[in-house]
Amino acid sequence: MRRSRRGDLDPFIVMDVVEAARKVEAQGRRVIHMEVGQPGTGAPQEAVKRLQQDLAADPLGYTVSLGLPALRERIARLYGEWYDVDLDPARVVITSGASGGFLLAFTALFDGGARVGLGAPCYPSYRQILKGLGHEPVVLRTRREARFQPVPRDVKEHRLDGLIVASPANPTGTMLGQSELADLSAACNDADASLISDEIYHGIEYEAPAVTALSATDNVYVINSFSKYFSMTGWRIGWMVVPPDHVRTVERIAQNLFICAPHAAQKLALYAMDCGDELRKNLDVYRENRALMLEGLPKAGFDKIAPPDGAFYVYADVSGLCDDSRDFASELLEKAGVAVTPGLDFDPDEGHRWMRFSYARATADIEEGLSRLAAYMKERVR
C-alpha cells in the first residue's frame, strides 16, 4: 500500500530511552528515571474527587469545539492572577494537549512549505509536526550569551514565515523576559511572520516569574498545557490563546480534526486550577530537586550546563566526557542504572555533545540518581 512521505519523521529519541529502560527493569534491575519530562505526581487529588462525582452523575458527552465555557473563563482569569493580563475568554481555545495546539496553530497560520524558525536546542516535536504538515522547519543556531534562545535578527536573516519560542524552554530551562519577547514580536511583525509562544512550563520557575508573550503583544499564538505545572500528562488537555480574528478559523479546524478535547479531562482541568496548595507543594519538590542537581551534577563531572531558569531540566555539555551522547546515555543506563536523554533529540546538529537530565520525579529518586552517577563516573575515569 502507498505511504505518504509525511510519515517519514525522525523518532522521538526519549521514548526509545524509555523503552530501553523498560527492558532493563524487566531484568529485575531498578532504574532511576531522569529521561522523561513527566511529573512524579498525578493530578491534584481534590480535583480527581470532584471529577469522580461528575462521572457518577453525567455521561460527559461532546463539548463545543472551543471547549467548556467555564474552563475558558477560568483560564482567562488565570492570566489576570499570574501576569496581570486582562484576557477575553473568547480568545481561549481548549486543545487535546499542547500537541493538539501545535497542530491547530500550524494549520491555521501556515500554507504548505512555510519556513518556521526553531531555536536549537528545542522540543523535537516542533520539527516533526511541521515536517508532517509539509512545512520547512528552519533550525536557528542559538548562543549561550542569548541564553540559548532565538534573537530578533534571526527572523529577517532566515526569511521566516513564523517563529516558535519557548520560555521556560525544553531542554535548557532558560526563559525570555518582557523586553526579549517584545523585541521578537516586533521583528515578527516587521517581517509579516507569525509568532508562536510555547508556555507549557509556566508556573515552574524559581528565581523570577515567567513572562507571557501576551504581556508584549496580542499578535501571537500562545500554547499552554495542563501536563506540567498541573501534573496532568496523561489527561491530554491544553489550551491556546489566539488573536480575536483567528478564533473562528481555529474553531473550524478543531471541529473537523478533533470535534472537542476530552470532556472528562476538561472538567478535571477546571477543578485542578483551584488546587493551589497541592500544586505549590509540587513546585517545592522541584525546587529542592533543582538545588540537588545544581550541586550534584558538577560533582559527578557534568559541570557545563545551560542556565536552568525554569521547568525541571538541566541541559549539560558532555563533549568533554564522550564523543556521542546517545552512546553515553546507553552506557549510563546499562552501567549506572540511570536513564537520561541524549541531546540529539533537541538538536540534530550539535546534540551529540549534550545531554538532558530531568528532575521531575521524587526527591529520593533524584538523590539516588545523583549518587549512582557520581559513583559510576568516579570509576569511569580510573
C-alpha positions as CSV (number, residue, x, y, z in Angstrom):
1,M,0.0,0.0,0.0
2,R,1.2,3.5,-0.7
3,R,2.7,5.6,2.1
4,S,2.9,9.3,2.4
5,R,6.4,10.9,2.7
6,R,4.8,13.0,5.5
7,G,5.2,10.0,7.7
8,D,8.9,9.9,7.3
9,L,9.6,11.6,10.7
10,D,12.5,11.1,13.0
11,P,11.9,9.1,16.1
12,F,11.3,10.8,19.5
13,I,14.6,9.5,21.0
14,V,13.5,10.0,24.6
15,M,10.7,7.4,24.0
16,D,13.4,5.0,22.7
17,V,15.3,5.6,26.0
18,V,12.1,4.9,27.9
19,E,11.8,1.5,26.1
20,A,15.4,0.7,26.8
21,A,14.9,1.5,30.4
22,R,11.8,-0.8,30.5
23,K,13.9,-3.7,29.2
24,V,16.5,-3.1,31.9
25,E,13.7,-3.1,34.5
26,A,12.3,-6.3,33.1
27,Q,15.6,-7.9,34.0
28,G,14.8,-7.1,37.7
29,R,17.0,-4.0,38.0
30,R,15.8,-0.7,39.3
31,V,16.3,2.3,37.0
32,I,16.3,5.9,38.1
33,H,14.4,7.9,35.5
34,M,15.9,11.2,34.6
35,E,14.9,11.0,31.0
36,V,11.2,11.9,30.8
37,G,9.7,15.4,31.5
38,Q,6.8,14.0,33.4
39,P,5.9,15.0,37.0
40,G,6.2,12.2,39.5
41,T,2.9,13.3,41.0
42,G,-0.5,12.8,39.5
43,A,-3.4,15.2,39.0
44,P,-4.5,17.1,42.2
45,Q,-6.4,14.8,44.4
46,E,-9.2,17.2,45.2
47,A,-9.8,17.7,41.5
48,V,-9.9,13.9,41.0
49,K,-12.6,13.6,43.7
50,R,-14.7,16.2,42.1
51,L,-14.4,14.6,38.7
52,Q,-15.4,11.2,40.2
53,Q,-18.7,12.8,41.3
54,D,-19.3,14.1,37.8
55,L,-18.6,10.7,36.3
56,A,-21.2,9.1,38.5
57,A,-23.9,11.7,37.6
58,D,-23.2,12.6,33.9
59,P,-22.2,10.7,30.8
60,L,-19.9,13.6,29.7
61,G,-20.5,13.6,26.0
62,Y,-19.2,16.0,23.5
63,T,-18.5,19.6,24.4
64,V,-18.4,22.5,21.9
65,S,-15.2,22.6,19.9
66,L,-13.7,25.6,21.6
67,G,-14.1,23.9,25.0
68,L,-16.2,24.2,28.1
69,P,-17.1,27.9,28.7
70,A,-16.4,27.6,32.4
71,L,-12.9,26.3,31.7
72,R,-12.1,29.1,29.1
73,E,-13.3,31.7,31.6
74,R,-11.2,30.2,34.4
75,I,-8.1,30.2,32.1
76,A,-8.7,33.8,31.2
77,R,-8.9,34.6,34.9
78,L,-5.5,32.9,35.4
79,Y,-3.9,35.4,33.1
80,G,-5.0,38.2,35.5
81,E,-3.8,36.3,38.5
82,W,-0.4,35.3,37.2
83,Y,0.5,38.1,34.8
84,D,-1.9,41.0,35.4
85,V,-3.2,40.5,31.8
86,D,-6.8,41.2,31.0
87,L,-7.8,38.4,28.7
88,D,-11.1,37.9,26.9
89,P,-12.2,34.2,27.4
90,A,-13.5,34.2,23.8
91,R,-9.8,34.1,22.7
92,V,-9.1,30.8,24.7
93,V,-9.3,27.5,22.8
94,I,-9.2,24.2,24.7
95,T,-7.0,21.6,22.9
96,S,-6.1,17.9,23.2
97,G,-2.8,18.6,24.9
98,A,-0.2,21.1,23.7
99,S,0.4,18.8,20.8
100,G,-3.2,19.4,19.6
101,G,-2.5,23.1,20.0
102,F,0.5,22.9,17.7
103,L,-1.4,21.1,15.1
104,L,-4.2,23.7,15.2
105,A,-1.7,26.6,15.2
106,F,0.4,25.3,12.3
107,T,-2.7,24.5,10.3
108,A,-4.3,27.9,10.9
109,L,-1.2,30.0,10.4
110,F,0.8,28.5,7.5
111,D,0.2,27.4,4.0
112,G,2.3,24.5,2.6
113,G,6.1,25.0,2.6
114,A,6.2,27.7,5.2
115,R,9.6,28.4,6.7
116,V,9.2,28.3,10.5
117,G,12.2,29.1,12.8
118,L,13.1,27.0,15.8
119,G,15.9,27.9,18.2
120,A,18.1,24.8,18.6
121,P,18.1,23.2,21.0
122,C,14.4,22.9,21.3
123,Y,11.5,20.4,21.8
124,P,11.9,17.9,18.9
125,S,8.2,17.5,18.0
126,Y,8.1,21.1,16.7
127,R,10.3,20.0,13.8
128,Q,8.5,16.7,13.2
129,I,4.9,18.2,13.3
130,L,6.0,20.9,10.9
131,K,7.6,18.3,8.5
132,G,4.5,16.1,8.7
133,L,2.3,19.1,7.7
134,G,4.6,19.9,4.7
135,H,6.4,22.9,6.2
136,E,10.1,23.6,6.4
137,P,11.5,23.8,10.0
138,V,14.4,26.2,10.0
139,V,16.9,25.4,12.7
140,L,18.3,28.6,14.3
141,R,21.7,28.3,16.0
142,T,21.4,29.8,19.4
143,R,24.2,31.1,21.7
144,R,24.9,30.8,25.4
145,E,25.1,34.6,25.5
146,A,21.5,34.8,24.4
147,R,20.5,32.0,26.9
148,F,20.1,29.5,24.0
149,Q,17.1,31.5,22.7
150,P,16.3,33.0,19.2
151,V,17.2,36.7,18.7
152,P,15.2,39.2,16.6
153,R,17.7,39.3,13.7
154,D,17.0,35.6,13.1
155,V,13.6,36.4,11.7
156,K,14.8,38.6,8.8
157,E,18.1,36.8,8.1
158,H,16.3,33.4,7.6
159,R,13.3,34.8,5.8
160,L,10.9,33.2,8.2
161,D,7.1,32.9,7.9
162,G,6.9,32.0,11.5
163,L,8.9,31.7,14.7
164,I,8.4,29.4,17.7
165,V,9.8,30.4,21.1
166,A,9.6,28.5,24.4
167,S,10.0,30.0,27.8
168,P,10.9,28.2,30.0
169,A,12.4,26.2,27.3
170,N,12.8,22.4,26.9
171,P,15.6,21.2,27.2
172,T,17.5,24.1,28.6
173,G,15.1,25.6,31.1
174,T,16.0,29.2,30.0
175,M,13.5,32.0,29.9
176,L,12.7,35.1,27.9
177,G,11.9,38.4,29.7
178,Q,9.5,41.1,28.8
179,S,12.0,43.1,26.6
180,E,13.2,40.0,24.7
181,L,9.6,38.9,23.9
182,A,8.7,42.5,22.8
183,D,11.7,42.6,20.5
184,L,11.0,39.2,19.0
185,S,7.3,40.2,18.5
186,A,8.4,43.5,16.8
187,A,10.8,41.5,14.5
188,C,8.0,39.1,13.5
189,N,5.5,42.0,12.8
190,D,8.1,43.8,10.7
191,A,8.7,40.6,8.6
192,D,5.0,39.6,8.5
193,A,5.9,36.4,10.3
194,S,3.7,34.6,12.8
195,L,4.9,34.3,16.4
196,I,4.0,31.2,18.5
197,S,4.9,31.1,22.2
198,D,5.2,27.8,23.9
199,E,4.4,28.4,27.6
200,I,3.7,24.9,28.9
201,Y,6.2,25.1,31.7
202,H,4.8,28.3,33.1
203,G,4.3,28.1,36.9
204,I,7.5,26.1,37.2
205,E,10.1,28.8,37.7
206,Y,12.4,29.6,40.6
207,E,14.2,32.9,40.8
208,A,11.9,35.1,38.7
209,P,8.4,34.6,37.3
210,A,7.8,33.6,33.7
211,V,6.5,36.3,31.4
212,T,3.7,35.5,28.9
213,A,4.1,36.8,25.4
214,L,0.6,38.3,25.8
215,S,2.1,40.9,28.0
216,A,4.1,42.1,25.0
217,T,1.6,41.6,22.1
218,D,-1.8,40.4,21.2
219,N,-0.5,39.4,17.8
220,V,0.7,35.9,18.9
221,Y,-0.5,32.3,19.4
222,V,0.2,31.2,22.9
223,I,0.1,27.5,23.7
224,N,0.0,26.0,27.1
225,S,-0.9,22.7,28.8
226,F,-2.1,21.2,32.0
227,S,0.6,18.5,31.7
228,K,3.4,20.1,33.6
229,Y,2.5,22.6,36.4
230,F,-0.9,20.9,36.9
231,S,0.6,17.4,36.7
232,M,-1.9,16.0,34.2
233,T,0.3,14.5,31.5
234,G,-1.9,11.5,30.7
235,W,-5.1,13.5,30.5
236,R,-4.0,15.2,27.2
237,I,-5.5,18.6,27.8
238,G,-4.2,22.0,27.0
239,W,-5.1,25.4,25.7
240,M,-4.3,28.2,23.2
241,V,-4.8,31.9,23.2
242,V,-5.2,33.4,19.7
243,P,-5.9,36.8,18.2
244,P,-9.7,37.6,18.2
245,D,-9.9,37.4,14.4
246,H,-8.4,33.9,14.4
247,V,-10.8,32.3,16.8
248,R,-13.4,31.2,14.1
249,T,-10.6,29.9,11.9
250,V,-9.2,27.7,14.7
251,E,-12.7,26.6,15.7
252,R,-13.5,25.3,12.2
253,I,-10.3,23.4,12.1
254,A,-10.8,22.0,15.6
255,Q,-14.4,20.9,14.7
256,N,-13.1,18.8,11.9
257,L,-9.8,17.5,13.4
258,F,-10.8,16.8,17.0
259,I,-14.5,17.6,17.5
260,C,-13.5,18.6,21.0
261,A,-11.0,17.9,23.7
262,P,-11.9,15.0,26.1
263,H,-14.8,16.2,28.3
264,A,-13.6,14.5,31.5
265,A,-10.1,16.0,31.1
266,Q,-11.7,19.4,30.6
267,K,-13.6,19.0,33.9
268,L,-10.5,17.8,35.7
269,A,-8.5,20.8,34.4
270,L,-11.2,23.2,35.6
271,Y,-11.1,21.7,39.1
272,A,-7.2,21.5,39.2
273,M,-7.0,25.2,38.7
274,D,-8.3,25.7,42.2
275,C,-5.9,23.3,43.9
276,G,-3.2,25.8,44.5
277,D,-1.9,24.4,47.8
278,E,-1.2,21.0,46.3
279,L,0.4,22.5,43.2
280,R,2.7,24.7,45.2
281,K,3.8,21.7,47.2
282,N,4.8,20.0,43.9
283,L,6.8,23.1,43.0
284,D,8.6,22.9,46.3
285,V,9.7,19.4,45.4
286,Y,11.0,20.6,42.0
287,R,12.8,23.5,43.7
288,E,14.5,21.1,46.1
289,N,15.4,18.7,43.3
290,R,16.9,21.6,41.3
291,A,19.2,22.5,44.1
292,L,20.3,18.9,44.4
293,M,21.0,18.8,40.7
294,L,23.0,22.0,40.6
295,E,25.1,20.7,43.4
296,G,25.3,17.1,42.5
297,L,25.8,17.1,38.7
298,P,29.0,19.1,38.7
299,K,30.4,16.8,41.4
300,A,29.8,13.9,39.1
301,G,31.6,15.7,36.2
302,F,28.6,17.3,34.5
303,D,29.7,20.9,35.1
304,K,28.9,22.7,31.8
305,I,25.2,23.5,32.0
306,A,22.7,25.9,30.5
307,P,21.1,28.3,33.0
308,P,18.0,26.4,34.3
309,D,15.7,29.3,35.0
310,G,12.5,27.2,34.9
311,A,10.9,23.8,34.0
312,F,12.6,20.7,35.5
313,Y,15.6,20.1,33.3
314,V,19.3,20.5,33.3
315,Y,21.0,20.6,29.9
316,A,24.7,19.7,30.1
317,D,27.5,19.9,27.7
318,V,29.1,16.4,27.8
319,S,31.6,16.8,25.0
320,G,34.5,16.6,27.4
321,L,33.2,13.2,28.6
322,C,32.2,11.5,25.3
323,D,32.0,11.7,21.6
324,D,28.4,10.7,21.2
325,S,25.8,11.5,23.9
326,R,23.5,8.7,22.6
327,D,26.1,6.1,23.2
328,F,26.9,7.7,26.5
329,A,23.2,7.6,27.6
330,S,23.1,3.9,26.8
331,E,26.3,3.5,28.9
332,L,24.8,5.3,31.9
333,L,21.6,3.2,31.7
334,E,23.5,-0.1,31.5
335,K,26.3,0.7,34.0
336,A,24.7,3.1,36.4
337,G,21.0,2.3,36.1
338,V,20.2,5.9,35.3
339,A,18.1,6.8,32.3
340,V,18.9,10.2,30.7
341,T,18.1,11.8,27.3
342,P,20.8,12.4,24.7
343,G,20.8,15.9,23.1
344,L,20.2,14.7,19.6
345,D,16.5,14.8,20.3
346,F,16.7,18.5,20.7
347,D,19.5,19.5,18.3
348,P,20.2,17.3,15.3
349,D,23.5,19.0,14.5
350,E,25.1,19.7,17.9
351,G,23.1,17.4,20.2
352,H,25.7,14.7,20.2
353,R,27.6,17.0,22.6
354,W,24.8,17.5,25.1
355,M,22.5,15.6,27.5
356,R,19.3,16.4,29.3
357,F,18.6,15.5,32.9
358,S,15.1,15.7,34.2
359,Y,14.4,16.3,37.9
360,A,10.6,15.9,37.8
361,R,10.5,12.8,39.9
362,A,10.5,12.3,43.7
363,T,13.4,13.8,45.6
364,A,14.5,10.4,46.9
365,D,14.9,9.3,43.2
366,I,17.0,12.4,42.4
367,E,19.2,11.8,45.4
368,E,19.8,8.2,44.4
369,G,20.3,9.0,40.7
370,L,23.0,11.6,41.6
371,S,24.7,9.1,43.9
372,R,24.8,6.5,41.1
373,L,26.1,9.0,38.6
374,A,28.8,10.1,40.9
375,A,29.9,6.6,41.8
376,Y,29.9,5.4,38.2
377,M,31.7,8.5,36.8
378,K,34.4,8.1,39.5
379,E,35.0,4.5,38.4
380,R,34.9,5.5,34.7
381,V,37.8,7.9,34.9
382,R,40.1,5.5,36.7
